[in-house]
């Protein structure tokens, strides 16, 4: 059985954030770059439930883990990288 695949807009929607391309780009530009030692789920801009979701998905290597990793990379590179 194939695992469901999720994309970045779906992750933003799951997190309760605007999921259109401009909003995603603005979010990444506003909140990046993350410090190398900071775990994505520990960033100040997440609510408690968002942070828990991100942490759980990564720890459990769940369906959303791949796209959470993608967001982590984007937030570490910053805009225009």
C-alpha positions in Angstrom: 0.0 0.0 0.0 1.4 3.4 -0.9 1.7 6.1 1.7 -0.2 9.2 1.2 1.9 12.1 -0.1 1.6 15.6 1.2 2.8 18.8 -0.2 3.8 22.2 1.3 0.4 23.9 0.8 -1.3 20.9 2.5 1.1 21.2 5.4 0.3 24.9 5.8 -3.4 24.1 5.7 -2.9 21.3 8.3 -1.1 23.9 10.5 -4.0 26.4 10.1 -1.9 28.8 8.1 -2.7 30.4 4.7 -1.7 27.9 2.1 -1.5 29.9 -1.1 2.0 30.3 -2.7 2.4 34.0 -1.8 1.5 33.4 1.8 3.9 30.4 2.0 6.7 32.5 0.5 6.0 35.3 2.9 6.0 33.0 5.9 9.4 31.5 4.9 10.8 35.0 4.3 9.5 36.3 7.6 10.7 33.4 9.7 14.0 32.4 8.2 16.8 31.6 8.5 16.5 29.4 11.5 19.5 29.0 13.7 21.3 25.6 13.0 20.9 24.5 16.6 17.2 25.2 16.8 14.8 22.4 16.1 12.0 23.3 13.8 9.3 22.5 16.3 10.9 24.7 18.9 10.8 27.9 16.8 9.0 30.8 18.6 6.4 31.3 15.9 4.5 28.0 16.3 1.6 27.6 18.6 1.7 24.8 21.1 -0.4 22.5 18.9 1.5 23.3 15.8 4.8 22.6 17.6 3.5 19.3 18.9 2.2 18.3 15.5 5.6 19.0 13.8 7.5 17.2 16.6 5.3 14.2 16.5 5.3 13.8 12.8 9.1 13.8 12.7 9.6 11.5 15.8 7.1 9.0 14.4 8.4 9.3 10.8 4.8 9.7 10.0 3.1 10.6 6.7 3.8 14.3 7.1 7.5 13.9 8.0 8.9 14.4 4.5 7.1 17.7 3.9 7.9 18.8 7.5 11.6 18.2 6.5 11.1 20.2 3.4 9.7 23.1 5.4 12.7 22.8 7.8 15.1 23.0 4.9 13.3 26.1 3.4 13.3 27.9 6.7 17.1 27.2 7.2 18.0 28.4 3.7 16.0 31.5 3.8 14.5 33.5 1.0 16.3 33.4 -2.3 18.7 30.6 -1.5 
